[in-house]
C-alpha cells in the first residue's frame, strides 16, 4: 500500500493574494498607406523579441494591428477580402451579424471575405456607414 503525503500550504505573515495587474502595453507606431501615423499600445502578450532583440508580433498581435489599420484607413472603393475581414473583426461582429446589419446574408459576407464575390456600391456604402457609426460609438479592440 502506497503512503500518501500530506502537504500544507504555508502562508507568510502579511502576504495575501497578490493583485494581478494587466500586462503593460508595448507602444507601437505604424504608418498608414495615406502617410498618417497611428500610435497604438499593443498588449504585451501579443509581442515578443526575436533573436536579434527586435520587436516581433505573434499571430494574435498581427491580427490586432490589422484591425486597428482597418478602422484607421479611409473607405476604399474596391476593398480587398482581407480588409473586409479585418474591418468586420475590428467591429466585433460575426459574418452573420454584419450581414444582418447591412441587409445581406452570412454566405454573401463569407464570399466577400474569401474573394469569391465583390461587394456592390450599395453594400459598401452601408458597410462604411456602419464602420463610421461604430468608430463614433468608440469601438474597443479587445487586447
Backbone bond lengths (Angstrom), bond angles and torsions (degrees), N, CA, C in turn:
res aa  C-N    CA-C-N  psi(-1)  N-CA   C-N-CA  omega(-1)  CA-C   N-CA-C  phi
1 X - - - 1.435 - - 1.530 109.53 -
2 X 1.299 115.74 127.72 1.463 119.95 -177.46 1.517 110.46 -78.77
3 X 1.303 115.03 143.37 1.463 119.44 179.21 1.528 108.84 -86.24
4 X 1.283 114.69 140.36 1.454 119.61 177.52 1.519 108.53 -98.96
5 X 1.322 113.18 136.44 1.467 117.79 177.58 1.515 110.02 -92.71
6 X 1.279 113.71 140.30 1.457 118.65 174.84 1.517 107.43 -104.28
7 X 1.318 114.32 130.79 1.462 117.68 179.28 1.517 109.08 -117.25
8 X 1.287 114.49 146.35 1.463 120.81 177.59 1.513 108.31 -112.86
9 X 1.302 115.27 142.51 1.454 117.19 172.80 1.521 106.93 -93.46
10 X 1.282 115.47 128.04 1.460 121.18 -177.20 1.520 108.32 -100.35
11 X 1.312 114.82 128.23 1.456 120.92 177.97 1.509 108.60 -110.18
12 X 1.292 115.45 126.78 1.466 118.64 178.81 1.522 109.82 -79.21
13 X 1.302 114.53 148.16 1.461 119.84 -178.44 1.529 110.13 -61.17
14 X 1.309 115.65 134.40 1.457 120.57 176.37 1.514 113.81 83.46
15 X 1.316 118.23 -1.92 1.458 120.13 -179.87 1.517 109.59 -115.11
16 X 1.269 115.41 105.64 1.453 120.41 175.12 1.515 108.26 -97.30
17 X 1.295 115.48 -154.92 1.458 118.83 176.21 1.517 109.30 -69.97
18 X 1.295 115.13 137.07 1.457 120.51 179.46 1.530 108.67 -81.46
19 X 1.314 116.74 137.00 1.455 120.95 176.22 1.526 108.60 -70.36
20 X 1.313 115.88 134.30 1.457 119.35 -179.73 1.521 108.66 -93.88
21 X 1.298 116.13 117.64 1.450 122.05 179.41 1.510 109.00 -87.91
22 X 1.323 117.32 147.71 1.460 118.62 177.68 1.531 109.97 -66.32
23 X 1.328 115.23 152.66 1.463 119.49 177.83 1.510 110.01 -58.37
24 X 1.326 116.94 136.80 1.458 117.80 176.78 1.519 109.22 -68.42
25 X 1.299 115.86 144.65 1.455 120.33 178.76 1.520 111.31 -79.35
26 X 1.311 115.25 154.51 1.458 121.05 177.15 1.518 107.39 -103.20
27 X 1.324 118.11 118.67 1.467 119.67 -179.29 1.528 110.50 -66.38
28 X 1.319 115.78 134.72 1.462 120.46 -178.41 1.521 108.56 -145.45
29 X 1.321 116.40 134.45 1.457 122.12 177.10 1.517 108.28 -115.41
30 X 1.331 116.07 129.21 1.468 119.17 178.38 1.520 109.95 -124.51
31 X 1.314 114.67 145.37 1.464 121.91 178.18 1.522 108.76 -87.62
32 X 1.324 115.63 138.68 1.454 120.84 174.93 1.524 108.72 -96.01
33 X 1.320 116.68 164.88 1.464 121.75 -178.22 1.525 112.18 -60.88
34 X 1.335 117.30 -29.21 1.468 120.09 -178.44 1.536 113.04 -85.89
35 X 1.331 117.15 6.29 1.466 120.96 176.12 1.514 114.71 96.43
36 X 1.328 117.66 -12.95 1.465 119.74 178.22 1.512 110.20 -74.43
37 X 1.319 115.59 159.53 1.459 121.68 175.70 1.518 108.81 -114.66
38 X 1.316 115.67 144.49 1.463 121.65 178.69 1.520 107.44 -122.44
39 X 1.323 115.92 128.93 1.461 121.22 175.82 1.515 107.34 -98.23
40 X 1.323 115.84 131.84 1.461 120.55 179.56 1.526 108.39 -141.26
41 X 1.320 115.49 149.30 1.456 120.55 175.62 1.521 107.01 -103.56
42 X 1.318 116.46 110.47 1.459 122.52 -178.02 1.527 108.25 -87.03
43 X 1.341 117.99 128.65 1.469 119.26 177.71 1.533 110.80 -55.43
44 X 1.303 116.13 139.56 1.469 121.88 -174.49 1.520 112.84 -58.18
45 X 1.317 117.93 -31.54 1.465 119.37 -178.74 1.529 112.38 -69.43
46 X 1.330 117.38 -12.52 1.462 121.99 -178.65 1.525 112.75 -95.56
47 X 1.325 116.62 4.99 1.467 119.74 -177.90 1.520 109.88 -136.76
48 X 1.297 114.00 159.75 1.456 121.34 178.36 1.529 107.85 -151.29
49 X 1.293 116.29 -177.85 1.468 121.27 175.65 1.523 108.28 -114.85
50 X 1.326 116.81 140.37 1.460 119.20 176.71 1.523 109.46 -84.41
51 X 1.319 117.30 -176.62 1.460 121.07 -177.02 1.516 113.16 -59.47
52 X 1.317 115.98 -30.78 1.460 120.08 179.74 1.520 113.54 -85.77
53 X 1.325 116.99 0.81 1.456 120.67 179.05 1.527 113.63 88.08
54 X 1.333 116.66 3.39 1.469 120.41 179.55 1.531 110.28 -79.53
55 X 1.323 115.41 152.19 1.453 121.66 178.53 1.525 109.28 -67.65
56 X 1.311 117.00 132.85 1.464 123.06 177.10 1.516 108.11 -135.35
57 X 1.329 116.48 145.12 1.456 120.76 -178.32 1.517 110.70 -105.71
58 X 1.319 115.04 145.62 1.460 120.96 174.16 1.529 107.51 -75.65
59 X 1.308 117.05 172.98 1.462 120.51 177.54 1.527 110.14 -57.84
60 X 1.322 116.50 -41.87 1.465 121.21 178.50 1.531 110.23 -61.64
61 X 1.320 117.35 -38.39 1.459 121.44 179.03 1.524 112.29 -67.36
62 X 1.320 116.79 -40.28 1.470 120.88 178.09 1.523 109.72 -64.52
63 X 1.339 117.26 -42.07 1.465 120.62 178.30 1.527 110.87 -64.68
64 X 1.319 117.24 -38.09 1.462 121.87 177.00 1.530 110.13 -60.52
65 X 1.337 116.50 -47.38 1.469 120.50 179.55 1.525 111.70 -65.88
66 X 1.332 117.96 -34.55 1.469 120.92 175.84 1.522 111.01 -62.36
67 X 1.338 116.69 -39.81 1.468 120.19 178.80 1.521 110.98 -67.23
68 X 1.334 116.97 -40.05 1.466 120.38 177.12 1.526 109.62 -61.97
69 X 1.322 116.44 -46.33 1.465 121.62 -179.62 1.533 110.69 -61.46
70 X 1.323 117.49 -41.42 1.466 121.73 -179.45 1.519 111.36 -61.70
71 X 1.324 116.67 -37.26 1.467 119.86 178.63 1.524 112.53 -76.43
72 X 1.328 116.65 -26.28 1.463 119.99 -173.57 1.529 114.10 -87.66
73 X 1.325 118.31 -26.42 1.463 119.32 -176.55 1.516 111.07 -80.97
74 X 1.320 114.93 157.13 1.459 121.28 179.18 1.528 109.54 -72.92
75 X 1.324 115.81 160.77 1.463 121.58 179.06 1.525 110.10 -58.09
76 X 1.323 115.82 138.86 1.455 121.62 -178.93 1.524 109.82 -109.38
77 X 1.331 117.84 138.60 1.473 119.29 179.97 1.539 112.70 -67.25
78 X 1.326 117.78 -31.48 1.469 121.56 179.04 1.534 108.57 -133.88
79 X 1.329 117.49 78.55 1.466 120.03 -176.96 1.528 112.23 -68.62
80 X 1.315 116.04 148.82 1.465 121.08 177.80 1.530 109.21 -76.26
81 X 1.327 116.79 158.51 1.471 119.10 176.46 1.534 112.81 -57.88
82 X 1.332 117.01 -39.53 1.471 120.23 179.32 1.528 111.07 -64.49
83 X 1.332 117.08 -38.23 1.462 120.69 177.98 1.528 110.01 -63.30
84 X 1.332 116.87 -43.43 1.465 120.23 -179.64 1.530 110.99 -61.61
85 X 1.329 116.55 -42.59 1.468 120.16 179.00 1.527 110.84 -65.81
86 X 1.330 116.87 -42.67 1.467 120.47 -179.70 1.525 110.84 -65.06
87 X 1.330 116.78 -39.65 1.463 120.54 179.38 1.528 110.30 -64.71
88 X 1.330 116.83 -43.98 1.467 120.30 178.45 1.528 110.99 -61.38
89 X 1.332 116.16 -45.60 1.461 120.26 179.56 1.526 111.50 -64.52
90 X 1.331 116.36 -36.57 1.466 120.00 179.12 1.522 111.47 -65.01
91 X 1.330 116.23 -30.97 1.458 119.80 178.08 1.524 111.47 -82.44
92 X 1.331 116.77 -4.39 1.454 120.86 177.52 1.517 113.63 73.54
93 X 1.331 116.83 32.30 1.455 120.95 -176.94 1.525 112.11 -115.10
94 X 1.314 116.11 150.47 1.460 120.69 170.97 1.524 107.41 -83.76
95 X 1.316 116.42 169.89 1.468 119.33 177.41 1.525 110.64 -61.42
96 X 1.314 116.94 -40.75 1.457 120.98 178.87 1.519 113.03 -64.01
97 X 1.334 116.51 -42.84 1.469 120.28 179.08 1.522 111.04 -64.04
98 X 1.331 116.56 -44.42 1.462 119.71 178.87 1.520 110.16 -62.20
99 X 1.324 116.95 -45.02 1.460 120.69 179.07 1.517 112.30 -56.76
100 X 1.322 117.11 -45.58 1.467 120.60 179.33 1.528 111.47 -62.42
101 X 1.335 116.70 -40.72 1.465 120.22 -176.63 1.530 112.98 -69.15
102 X 1.327 117.36 -27.07 1.475 119.11 -178.79 1.527 112.41 -111.04
103 X 1.336 116.75 9.13 1.455 120.45 175.04 1.525 115.00 79.52
104 X 1.315 116.82 29.52 1.466 121.97 176.55 1.528 108.06 -126.97
105 X 1.313 116.93 170.88 1.464 117.70 177.80 1.527 110.91 -101.84
106 X 1.328 115.54 169.98 1.464 122.57 -176.61 1.524 111.65 -58.87
107 X 1.311 116.75 -40.52 1.462 120.76 -178.25 1.529 111.50 -63.05
108 X 1.324 116.95 -39.16 1.465 120.58 178.33 1.525 110.41 -63.88
109 X 1.329 116.38 -45.02 1.465 120.33 178.88 1.533 109.78 -62.19
110 X 1.310 116.93 -42.41 1.459 121.19 177.87 1.529 110.91 -59.99
111 X 1.305 117.44 -42.55 1.471 121.31 179.09 1.524 112.04 -66.00
112 X 1.331 116.88 -34.57 1.469 119.57 175.04 1.523 109.69 -62.41
113 X 1.342 115.20 -45.19 1.465 120.57 -174.58 1.526 113.43 -72.29
114 X 1.316 117.85 -22.38 1.469 118.97 176.92 1.518 111.30 -98.17
115 X 1.331 118.29 -2.41 1.456 121.81 174.98 1.513 114.88 88.76
116 X 1.336 118.26 5.75 1.463 121.26 179.72 1.529 111.43 -74.30
117 X 1.321 117.25 -29.23 1.473 123.49 178.00 1.521 109.24 -132.87
118 X 1.300 115.59 158.20 1.467 121.66 172.93 1.521 108.24 -113.15
119 X 1.314 117.93 138.03 1.470 118.78 177.68 1.528 110.30 -68.21
120 X 1.320 115.82 141.75 1.463 121.14 177.71 1.518 111.04 -77.42
121 X 1.335 116.83 171.97 1.472 121.16 -178.38 1.532 113.54 -58.84
122 X 1.335 116.39 -38.43 1.473 119.30 -179.59 1.530 110.73 -67.24
123 X 1.332 116.04 -42.79 1.464 120.35 179.14 1.529 110.67 -64.67
124 X 1.338 117.16 -41.28 1.471 120.46 178.02 1.521 111.28 -63.14
125 X 1.327 115.96 -40.30 1.467 120.21 178.98 1.534 110.22 -60.11
126 X 1.329 116.60 -44.86 1.472 120.67 179.05 1.531 111.01 -67.24
127 X 1.336 116.17 -40.42 1.463 120.90 179.94 1.527 111.10 -61.83
128 X 1.329 116.49 -47.37 1.464 119.73 -178.81 1.526 111.93 -70.06
129 X 1.342 117.64 -32.42 1.474 120.40 175.32 1.534 109.70 -64.44
130 X 1.333 116.38 -40.78 1.464 120.70 177.83 1.532 110.34 -64.94
131 X 1.319 116.95 -41.98 1.468 120.84 179.28 1.530 110.63 -62.81
132 X 1.335 117.12 -41.90 1.484 120.32 177.53 1.524 110.46 -62.10
133 X 1.332 115.94 -42.93 1.463 120.93 179.76 1.532 110.56 -62.15
134 X 1.329 116.89 -43.20 1.472 121.05 179.08 1.532 111.00 -65.03
135 X 1.328 116.67 -40.35 1.479 119.62 178.71 1.517 110.43 -63.30
136 X 1.345 116.64 -43.61 1.465 120.14 -179.70 1.519 111.07 -65.14
137 X 1.330 116.30 -32.74 1.468 120.19 179.00 1.540 110.61 -76.05
138 X 1.321 115.97 -14.85 1.461 119.94 177.86 1.509 112.76 89.66
139 X 1.307 116.66 68.40 1.463 121.20 177.13 1.513 108.47 -61.82
140 X 1.329 116.38 132.25 1.455 121.44 177.61 1.517 107.76 -109.81
141 X 1.313 116.15 120.43 1.450 120.33 177.85 1.513 108.06 -83.48
142 X 1.308 115.76 120.67 1.464 120.80 -179.18 1.517 109.32 -62.88
143 X 1.295 115.97 126.92 1.456 119.41 -177.47 1.470 114.03 -114.84
